Amino acid sequence: MKELAKISRFGLGLLLLFGVMFITSCEQQDPTPVDIRRDATVIAVEKVMPSVVNLVLAARVPVQRNIFEDPVTYLGQPAQMEELPESVGSGVIIDEAGYILTSLHVVVRGPSDPMPSRVAVKLWDGREFDCDPIVAARDIDLALLKIHAPHGEKFQPIKFAQDDDLLLGETVIAIGNPLNLGGSVTKGILSSRSRTLPTSAGPVNLQEFLQTDAPINAGNSGGPLVNLNGDMIGLNEAVLTNQQNISFAIPVKRVQNAISQIFSPEVMNHIWLGARVKAGNGPLHFVFVQPDSPAYQAGIRIGDEVVAVNNQSVQNPIQFDRLICGPVTNQNLTAKLIVRRKGENYNATVQMISFDNLLLAKLGFTLVRKLSGIEIGTVAPDGPAAAAQLQPGMQVVGIDNQPVPDFVRLVSNISAAKSGDHLFLNLIIHQVNGSYLQVQNGGADLIVR
């Protein structure tokens, strides 16, 4: 009996001890209840939504008139024009200065379609801004826009995932403006990391499309496909017609490569640097250096890591372009770089060249970037371009019957030409014939001065 009493007293002590511990634990817990609805998907959407925009285009079209009601007034007079706004797609902010990335087919439906007279964006918080079209990467159906906002206004950019950081079967979220309904979210899984897009599904022929079963509808194009970290892994591009939940996105690796090409002094500022940096995994480094270019003559080589530009550190191609062209004027085209090679830092002073001046000196014309392509700008009256009867507005699509899908490669080909060389420009010529726009292929042979 004494032993039983001892056991009972021991058990009662343990019970009292556990009770005190339980009460103490409850007192130390956060009294705020956990909202089980705020799971990883909700948190990722909250993180990404401020970077997603709805695009609204306005096209100038003739006002419908009945000339039989008042033939004297309407006869022989030019048609009156009006703007018809249309909410057509999505975009994503990639830089705090307001640069927006979207699908090119969202803003320019076809090569012969006119440019919209106005592009506007609506942000997640209801604010609306006009946008300036900047440049297009036609080979992967991307377009870059810039929000026209007051000086100093900053926007929230999306964060890019690392190249190839993709898990087959992981949860993914598509965000955009389907069916003109405003910001909308759908969820699925990553079905394939490398899929060839059927020709009928979209305007791009890539071998590395992401496939997802997250529902994507008309208007989602140009919006981001993100993972549960809220990092963008792709740009929504197309859906397989007449199939359920088979959708495609351009992988972030290809998007990053396009950004590296677009944000270069040649494209953004018509300044010849002759080198390109790469975004993505690891430090920013040079992946292309053109022989005999200003960058090459300054000692920059492929593989050099960018440490600083004009005494400021740089993390991505957008910052690189902004810093290297920030102090540039017509009188001062100099930039100072610090690059790292094999663990050692080197100073490189680059004396850049105005590409407009270079083109005028060699061929007698300038080029203009538009979302529909690269067009002839100014034509000097006494140069090779004038002798070949080139006119402003003609679209340059190739050199010597070889396509040049982006501005940087066109820059490289022309800048490498020597005096006396022949350059055959492949052209698309738009001609207005009454009420119709005629599009025809053409060409011109120019002799480099």
C-alpha positions in Angstrom: 0.0 0.0 0.0 2.9 2.4 0.8 4.4 1.7 -2.6 1.0 2.4 -4.3 0.7 5.6 -2.4 4.1 6.7 -3.5 3.2 5.9 -7.2 0.0 7.9 -6.9 1.8 10.9 -5.4 4.4 10.6 -8.2 1.7 10.5 -10.9 -0.1 13.5 -9.3 3.1 15.5 -9.4 3.7 14.7 -13.1 0.1 15.8 -13.9 0.6 19.1 -12.0 3.9 19.7 -13.8 2.5 19.1 -17.3 -0.5 21.3 -16.4 1.8 24.2 -15.4 3.9 23.7 -18.6 0.7 23.7 -20.8 -0.6 26.9 -19.2 2.7 28.6 -19.5 2.9 27.6 -23.2 -0.5 28.9 -23.9 0.3 32.2 -22.2 3.5 32.6 -24.4 1.6 32.0 -27.7 0.7 34.9 -30.0 -3.0 35.7 -29.2 -3.5 36.7 -32.9 -5.2 33.7 -34.6 -3.6 32.4 -37.8 -5.7 32.9 -41.0 -5.4 29.6 -42.8 -6.7 31.2 -46.0 -3.4 33.1 -46.5 -1.5 30.2 -47.9 1.5 30.4 -50.2 -0.6 31.2 -53.3 -2.3 34.2 -51.7 1.1 35.5 -50.4 2.7 35.1 -53.8 -0.2 36.9 -55.5 -0.1 39.8 -53.0 3.6 40.1 -53.8 3.2 40.1 -57.6 0.0 42.0 -58.2 1.5 45.6 -57.9 3.8 44.7 -60.8 1.0 43.6 -63.2 -0.8 46.1 -65.5 -3.7 46.0 -67.9 -3.0 47.5 -71.3 -5.5 49.7 -73.1 -4.9 50.6 -76.8 -6.6 53.4 -78.7 -6.7 53.1 -82.5 -7.5 56.1 -84.8 -10.3 55.0 -87.2 -12.5 56.9 -89.6 -15.8 58.2 -88.3 -18.7 56.4 -89.9 -20.5 58.9 -92.1 -23.4 58.8 -94.5 -22.3 61.0 -97.4 -25.8 60.8 -99.0 -27.3 62.8 -96.1 -25.0 65.8 -96.8 -23.0 65.2 -100.0 -21.9 68.8 -100.3 -20.3 68.8 -96.9 -18.6 65.4 -97.2 -17.6 65.4 -100.8 -13.8 65.6 -101.3 -13.1 66.2 -97.6 -10.7 64.0 -95.6 -12.3 61.5 -93.3 -12.7 62.6 -89.7 -10.9 60.3 -87.2 -11.8 59.2 -83.7 -10.0 57.1 -81.1 -11.6 53.8 -80.0 -10.0 52.5 -76.8 -9.8 48.7 -76.3 -8.5 46.8 -73.3 -6.5 44.1 -75.0 -3.9 42.5 -72.8 -1.5 42.4 -69.9 2.0 43.6 -69.0 4.5 43.4 -66.2 6.7 46.1 -64.7 10.4 45.1 -64.8 12.0 48.3 -63.5 11.2 51.0 -60.9 11.4 53.7 -63.6 8.3 52.2 -65.2 9.5 50.0 -68.0 6.9 47.4 -68.9 7.3 44.1 -70.8 4.5 42.5 -72.8 3.9 40.4 -75.8 4.4 42.2 -79.1 1.2 40.7 -80.6 -0.8 42.4 -77.9 0.1 45.9 -79.2 0.8 45.2 -82.9 -1.4 42.4 -84.3 0.4 42.0 -87.6 3.3 43.4 -89.7 1.0 45.5 -91.8 -1.3 46.7 -89.0 -0.9 50.4 -87.9 0.6 51.3 -84.6 -2.0 52.3 -82.0 -2.4 56.0 -81.6 -2.2 55.7 -77.8 -1.2 53.0 -75.3 -2.3 53.3 -71.7 -1.9 51.1 -68.6 -4.0 50.6 -65.6 -2.3 49.6 -62.4 -3.6 47.3 -59.7 -4.5 50.2 -57.5 -6.6 51.9 -60.2 -4.1 54.5 -61.4 -3.9 55.0 -65.1 -0.9 56.3 -67.2 -0.1 56.7 -70.9 2.8 54.7 -72.2 5.5 55.3 -74.8 6.3 52.3 -77.0 10.1 51.8 -76.9 11.3 48.8 -78.9 10.4 45.2 -79.9 12.2 41.9 -79.9 10.3 40.4 -82.8 12.1 37.0 -82.7 10.5 36.1 -79.4 7.4 38.4 -79.6 8.3 40.8 -76.8 7.6 44.6 -76.6 9.0 47.2 -74.2 6.9 50.1 -73.1 7.6 53.0 -70.7 5.1 54.5 -68.4 4.8 58.3 -69.0 4.8 59.4 -65.3 5.9 62.5 -63.4 9.7 62.7 -62.8 10.7 60.7 -59.7 7.7 58.4 -59.7 8.7 54.9 -58.9 6.9 51.6 -59.6 7.2 48.1 -58.1 9.1 45.8 -60.5 8.6 42.0 -60.5 11.5 39.8 -59.4 12.8 37.3 -61.9 13.5 33.7 -61.0 17.0 32.3 -61.8 17.6 30.8 -65.2 16.3 27.2 -65.4 15.1 27.2 -61.7 12.1 25.2 -62.7 10.6 22.2 -60.9 8.4 19.9 -63.1 5.0 19.7 -61.4 5.5 22.7 -59.1 2.6 25.1 -58.5 2.5 28.1 -60.8 0.3 31.1 -61.0 -0.8 33.0 -64.1 -1.8 36.6 -63.6 -3.3 38.9 -66.3 -6.3 40.5 -67.9 -8.3 37.6 -69.4 -11.4 38.6 -71.4 -11.0 42.2 -70.4 -12.1 41.4 -66.8 -9.3 43.1 -65.0 -6.6 41.6 -62.8 -7.3 37.9 -62.6 -5.4 34.9 -61.1 -5.4 31.2 -62.1 -3.4 28.4 -60.7 -1.9 25.1 -62.1 1.3 23.2 -62.3 4.3 23.4 -64.6 3.6 20.6 -67.1 6.7 20.9 -69.2 10.0 22.9 -69.0 10.8 22.6 -72.7 8.0 22.4 -75.2 7.9 23.3 -78.9 4.9 25.6 -79.5 2.6 24.5 -82.4 2.7 26.9 -85.3 -1.1 27.5 -85.0 -0.8 28.5 -81.3 1.1 31.7 -81.6 3.5 34.0 -83.6 6.8 32.6 -82.1 8.7 29.5 -83.0 10.8 28.6 -79.9 12.0 25.2 -78.7 11.9 26.1 -75.0 8.4 27.1 -74.1 7.0 26.4 -70.6 3.8 24.5 -70.6 1.3 24.8 -67.8 -2.3 23.8 -67.1 -3.1 27.1 -65.4 -6.0 28.4 -67.5 -4.9 31.3 -69.8 -7.4 33.1 -72.0 -7.4 36.0 -74.5 -6.0 39.0 -72.6 -3.6 37.0 -70.5 -0.8 37.4 -73.1 2.0 39.6 -71.7 1.2 38.8 -68.1 3.6 36.9 -65.8 3.7 33.3 -64.9 5.1 33.0 -61.4 6.1 30.4 -58.8 5.1 30.3 -55.2 8.0 32.5 -54.2 6.4 35.3 -56.4 9.3 35.1 -58.9 8.5 35.4 -62.6 9.4 32.2 -64.4 7.8 33.1 -67.7 5.7 35.5 -69.7 2.3 34.2 -70.8 2.2 33.8 -74.5 -0.4 31.5 -76.0 -3.0 28.8 -75.5 -3.5 25.7 -77.6 -6.8 26.2 -79.5 -9.7 23.9 -78.8 -7.9 22.2 -75.9 -8.4 22.6 -72.2 -5.7 24.0 -70.0 -2.7 23.6 -72.3 -1.0 27.0 -72.1 2.5 28.3 -73.0 4.8 30.9 -71.6 8.2 32.3 -72.8 10.8 31.1 -70.2 12.4 33.8 -68.1 15.8 32.8 -69.5 14.8 34.0 -73.0 13.2 37.1 -71.5 16.4 37.9 -69.7 18.4 37.5 -72.9 16.0 39.8 -74.7 16.3 42.4 -72.0 20.1 42.2 -72.3 19.8 43.0 -76.0 17.2 45.7 -75.6 18.9 47.6 -72.8 22.1 48.5 -74.7 23.4 51.9 -75.7 22.8 51.1 -79.3 19.1 50.3 -78.9 18.1 52.8 -76.2 20.3 55.8 -77.1 21.8 55.1 -80.6 25.3 55.1 -79.1 27.9 52.6 -80.3 29.5 50.7 -77.4 29.9 47.4 -79.2 29.4 45.2 -76.2 26.5 43.5 -74.4 26.1 42.4 -70.8 24.0 39.4 -69.6 21.5 39.3 -66.8 20.5 36.2 -64.9 22.5 34.0 -62.6 25.6 35.5 -60.9 27.3 38.9 -61.4 26.7 41.0 -64.5 29.3 40.1 -67.2 30.0 40.8 -70.9 28.8 38.1 -73.2 29.5 39.9 -76.5 32.3 42.3 -77.5 32.4 43.4 -81.1 36.0 43.5 -82.6 37.3 47.0 -83.2 34.4 48.5 -81.3 34.8 51.2 -78.7 34.4 48.6 -75.9 37.1 46.4 -77.5 39.5 49.3 -78.0 39.0 50.1 -74.3 40.3 46.6 -73.4 36.9 45.0 -72.5 36.7 41.3 -73.3 34.0 38.6 -73.2 33.7 37.2 -69.7 34.7 40.4 -67.9 32.6 41.0 -64.9 31.1 44.5 -64.5 32.1 45.9 -61.1 31.1 49.6 -61.5 30.0 52.1 -64.2 31.0 55.7 -63.7 31.8 54.9 -60.0 28.5 53.2 -59.3 27.8 49.5 -58.8 25.5 47.9 -61.2 23.2 44.8 -60.9 21.3 44.4 -64.2 21.3 45.5 -67.8 18.7 48.2 -67.2 21.0 49.8 -64.5 24.0 49.3 -66.8 22.4 51.2 -69.7 21.1 53.9 -67.4 24.5 54.5 -65.8 26.7 54.2 -69.0 24.5 56.6 -70.9 23.5 58.9 -68.0 26.3 61.5 -68.4 26.5 61.2 -72.2 26.0 64.3 -74.3 26.9 65.1 -77.9 30.2 66.5 -76.7 31.0 63.8 -74.1 30.5 60.1 -75.1 33.0 58.8 -72.5 32.2 56.2 -69.8 34.5 54.8 -67.1 34.1 51.2 -66.2 35.7 48.9 -63.6 35.8 45.3 -64.7 37.1 42.1 -63.0 39.0 39.5 -64.9 40.5 36.4 -63.2 40.1 38.0 -59.8 41.7 41.3 -60.6 40.1 44.7 -61.2 40.9 46.8 -64.3 39.9 50.3 -65.3 38.4 50.8 -68.8 37.6 54.2 -70.3 35.3 53.8 -73.3 35.0 56.5 -75.9 31.6 55.7 -77.5 30.4 56.9 -80.8 27.0 58.3 -81.8 25.5 55.7 -84.0 23.3 58.3 -85.8 26.5 60.1 -86.8 28.1 56.9 -87.8 25.2 55.9 -90.1 25.0 59.3 -91.6 28.8 59.2 -92.3 28.7 55.7 -93.8 25.3 55.4 -95.6 23.6 58.8 -95.3 20.6 57.9 -93.2 19.5 57.3 -89.6 17.3 54.5 -88.1 14.2 54.8 -85.9 13.1 52.0 -83.6 9.4 51.2 -83.6 7.3 48.3 -82.3 6.5 47.3 -85.8 10.2 47.2 -86.7 13.3 49.2 -87.6 12.6 52.1 -90.0 14.6 54.6 -92.1 14.6 57.9 -90.3 16.4 61.0 -91.7 17.8 60.7 -95.3 20.7 63.0 -96.1 20.3 64.6 -99.5 23.8 63.9 -100.7 24.5 60.4 -99.4 24.3 56.8 -100.6 20.8 56.4 -99.2 19.5 59.3 -101.2 21.2 57.9 -104.3 19.4 54.6 -103.8 16.1 56.5 -103.4 15.5 55.4 -99.8 12.7 57.3 -98.0 11.8 57.8 -94.4 9.4 55.1 -93.1 10.8 52.2 -95.2 11.3 49.2 -92.9 14.7 47.5 -92.8 14.3 43.7 -92.3 17.7 42.4 -93.5 21.2 43.0 -94.9 22.5 41.0 -97.9 19.3 38.8 -97.8 20.1 37.8 -94.2 17.4 38.7 -91.6 18.4 41.1 -88.8 15.6 40.6 -86.2 16.9 43.1 -83.7 18.6 46.5 -83.6 21.8 45.4 -82.0 22.6 43.0 -84.8 21.8 45.5 -87.5 24.1 48.0 -85.7 26.9 45.4 -85.7 26.6 44.6 -89.4 26.6 48.2 -90.5 29.3 49.4 -88.2 31.6 46.6 -89.4 31.3 47.6 -93.1 34.4 49.3 -94.7 34.5 52.2 -97.1 33.7 50.9 -100.6 31.7 47.9 -99.4 28.3 47.2 -100.9 25.4 46.7 -98.5 22.1 45.4 -99.9 19.2 46.4 -97.6 16.1 44.2 -97.6 13.1 46.5 -97.1 9.4 46.4 -96.5 7.7 49.4 -98.2 4.3 50.7 -97.1 2.4 52.7 -99.7 -1.0 54.3 -99.3 -3.3 53.9 -102.4 -6.5 55.7 -101.8 -8.2 54.0 -98.8 -5.8 51.0 -98.9 -2.4 50.3 -97.4 -0.2 48.3 -99.7 2.8 46.4 -98.3 5.5 45.2 -100.6 9.0 43.8 -100.4 11.9 45.8 -101.8 15.6 46.4 -101.6 18.4 48.9 -102.2 22.1 48.5 -102.9 24.3 51.1 -101.0 28.0 51.8 -101.3 29.6 52.6 -97.9 31.5 55.9 -97.9 
